[in-house]
């Protein structure tokens, strides 16, 4: 199993940082220290801590910044990094971006969004949930109060995930998908095909629509509740302030 990071996004709501950096390289250390740790640093550190030795990173917007740091990141975390170019990163949404990493999926991956600050306990929870025929497991926050923007998930105890979308009544949701997934290698062909269907239908769709496409085809997707842990998806400057508060605790 390897790590896989989606780090192709522009993160325009985080300007001026993202004028020259992809969102995954925005500093989340103390404010004012511009060369501090990033979300990518935190994610690679988590992957190294659970024993992974290889990580694929899907890059696009300002990808040269990731290429420039590749050797230093490999040395710092003891990981072999492979960078995968997304040629549509500034035009299309991340269903296509994850599809660009379809060959990496064949090894089995722990997928992490490049804008999610979270503790290594999330990866450990996913690994502990493996087995019993589970092929895709979503990290799910069942504690947080939900609003309109969250990626909400409905879970049936007997069927697994039945619905994943931002466009639903928060009261109907079981929890929020936090942007971290364990994907077994034997699920790769079906997931890649579902993602292809999604981005060919509408290139502005999220990769989570690929999960919904799989479920609609009869594929079972499981979830693993992460418990009461602090995490944040960094989309704007308020999120970034919260991410800095959380990052210093891990």
C-alpha positions, 0 to 999 in steps of 0.5 A: 500500500502507498500514499496518494495525495491530491495536490493539484488544486489552486485554492484561489480563496487563499490568495495571496499565498496561492498566487505562487503556491498550490493549496497543499503548500500553503504554510500551516505553521505559526502565522508570519513564518512563511517557510513553516510546515504545510498540509503536504508536510503533515500528510507525508508525516502521517504516511511515514508514521504508519509505515508507508514508504512510497507516496504518489502526489497528483500535481497541477496548479503551480506544480513547479513548487512541488517539484522543487521541494521533492528531494527535500521532502523525500529526505525529510520523511524517508519516502519515495515520492512520485509526482503525477501531472494533472494537465487539466488542474486549472480547468476541471475539478478533482474527479479528473484529478483522481482519475489521473492517479488511476495507475497508483490506485492499483497498489492500494492507497490511502488517499488524502486531500491536499487541503485536509489538516488531520492527525495520524489517528485517521490513517490508523483508524482506516488501517484498523478497519481493513478486512472482511472484504472491505474494498473502499473505506471512507474516514467519517466524522460523525461528531461534527455539526454539519452545515451546507458546505460539508461533504455529507454521507448517509450510511446504512448499517447493512449496506454501507455508504448510500449517499455522498453529496454536499447537496442534502439536508444536514439532518439526514446525514450520518456524518461528514467525509473528511477527505481521507480514504483507504482504497484496496488495489482490487477496487482500482479498475472499478473506481477508475471507470466510475471516475471516468464516467463522472468527469466525461459527463461533467468535468466540474464534478468532485471525485466523491461523485465517483464514489456515488457512481460506484454505489449506484452500480452496486459496489459497497463502500464502507466507512470508519468513524474517526471519533472526536478529533480535531481536523479542518479542510482549508478552503479560505483564510478562516479555515487556515487560521483554524488549521494553524491552531490544529497543526501545532497540536500534532 
